[in-house]
Amino acid sequence: MKTAEHVHFIGIGGYGMSAIARVMLEMGYKVTGSDVARQELTEKLVANGAHIYIGHEPEHVKGADLVVYSTALSRDNVERRAAEELNIPILHRAQMLAQLMNNAKGVAVAGAHGKTTTSSMIALVMENCKLDPTYIIGGEIVNVGTNAKAGKGEYVVAEADESDGSFLQYHPAIAIVTNIEPDHLENYDGDFNKLKAAYVQFLSQVKEDGKAIVCTDDENIREMLPMLEAGPLGSAGVLTYAINSDAGYKAEDITLGDRKVSFNVTKHGQLLGRIQLSVPGLHNVSNAMATVITCLEAGIPFASIADAIVDFRGAKRRFQVLGEVNDILIIDDYAHHPTEIQATISAAKSTGKRIIAVFQPQRYSRTFFLLDQFSRAFTEADEVIITDIYSPAGELQIEGVHSKKLVELILHNSNANTSYFPTKEEALADLTGRVAPGDLVITMGAGDIWKIADSLAKTLRAQYE
C-alpha cells in the first residue's frame, strides 16, 4: 500500500467495493474503476474525484499500482487477466479491507443478520461522540447519506462477510457476531459445521487484549462459547449480550412502539441506563446492544452513547420508509432470509397497520436450502405476495425450485392469504389498484423488489398530494 498511488477497482459499483473506493479517495489515492452500468453509488464516486469506466476493457487497468476485485467477478474477466499479464498486484476486496482494518483498531461485524444495521449504528455513535472513525459499510447510513468515510480516528468499522469465508482475512480489535444461521452453504460444501467452525476461527483471530462480542440468544453461539473461552481470548475476552438468554449484558423492560423501541441495559445485573431507538423491532434492540457494548469498550460513556444512538434513522433498505400517503405506509427492507423476514414483519406489526408483505426470493440455491423455513416465515402478515426468484448472473437454475412451489408451501404452512405474481409489474399493478388507508406495504428481498415500493410510493403521492 505504501507504494500504491493509483488503485483500480473492477466492479466498483457494489456497496462493498464502492465503500472501500470512497475511503481510498478520501485518503488521497487516485481511484479508477469499472462496472457494467452507471448507478447512484458510482455517480457519487465520480463526484468525489474517481474516474469510472462503463464496461470492462483491458486498457482500463493500465497505469494502476494495485487492482481490487470482488467475489462476483469471474476469474477470466478481461481486466483481471490484463492486470496479471502486466504484473500489477491484485487483491480481493476482503484483502483490501484487511489492509485498512488490521493496521488500525478494527471493529468487524459478522453474522447472518444485522451486520449492516449494527455497523451503521456503531459508526454513527462513534461519529457523534467525536471519535472520527473510518467506516466501510454495505449500506448507506440514512443520517449521513453515505456508506463510507475515511476518518482521522483510530477505529475502522466494517462488515465482515462470512458468505465466502473472506472474514477470515481480518484480525480486528473488536469482533462482533450477531447470530449464525445455515446460509451460503454452497461455499462450505453444504456443511453447516464448516460454517460454524469458520466463525470460531474468525472470533479467535481478535488481536491480543481485544474483545469478542456475541449474542447468546443464538443457540449456535451458545454452543461455541466454551470453545471461545478456552481459546486465546479467554473468558475475559468474550462479552455476551442477550434479550432472552443468560448474558453479561441484558436488554430488559423493552417497550415496542410505532417505528421506535426503548429498553434498559444491565451489566451483570446492574442498571447502566435506558436506550431509546428511532427504529423498530426486537432485532434492533439486539443490534443496539452490540453497539452499546462496542462503544463502551471504545471508552464512550453510556450517557453519551444513549444521546447519540437515538439519532440513528437506519440504513438504506433496512426498514426504510419510502412513503407515507393517505394513511398508507410504504416500507422497503433487505430481508432475504426466513429469520430476517419474521423479524421485519414483526417490527411492522408494531405500527398497528394491516401488513401486506411482498417478497422476492433471491438465489435458487438459498431458496432450495431454506424452502421449508421460508414457507413458515409469513405467519404475522395479513397478506403475502410472492414474485419470481431473483437470480444473480451466472447462477444455475435448480430443477423444481420455483416461486410457485414456495407459494404452495406458504399457503399450507403459514399464511392462507398468499398470492403469486411472476413479475414486479404485475404485483405493482395489483397493489396500486387496491391499497387502502391503514395498510402497510413492505417489500422484502436482496434483489430489485425495492422498485415496487418506490413506484407505489410515487404513484400514491401523485394521486393524493
Secondary structure, 3 states (H helix, E strand, C coil): CCCCCEEEEECCCCHHHHHHHHHHHHCCCEEEEEECCCCHHHHHHHHCCCEEEECCCHHHHCCCCEEEECCCCCCCCHHHHHHHHCCCCEEEHHHHHHHHHHCCEEEEEECCCCHHHHHHHHHHHHHHCCCCCEEEEEEEECCCCEEEECCCCCEEEEECCCCCCHHHHCCCCEEEECCCCCCCHHHCCCCHHHHHHHHHHHHHCCCCCCEEEEECCCHHHHHHHHHHHCCCCCHHHEEEEECCCCCCEEEEEEEEECCEEEEEEEECCEEEEEEEECCCCHHHHHHHHHHHHHHHHCCCCHHHHHHHHCCCCCECCCCEEEEEECCEEEEEECCCCHHHHHHHHHHHHCCCCEEEEEECCECHHHHHHCHHHHHCCCCCCCEEEECCCECCCCCCCCCCCCHHHHHHHHHHHCCCCEEECCCHHHHHHHHHCCCCCCEEEEEECCCCCHHHHHHHHHHHHHHHC
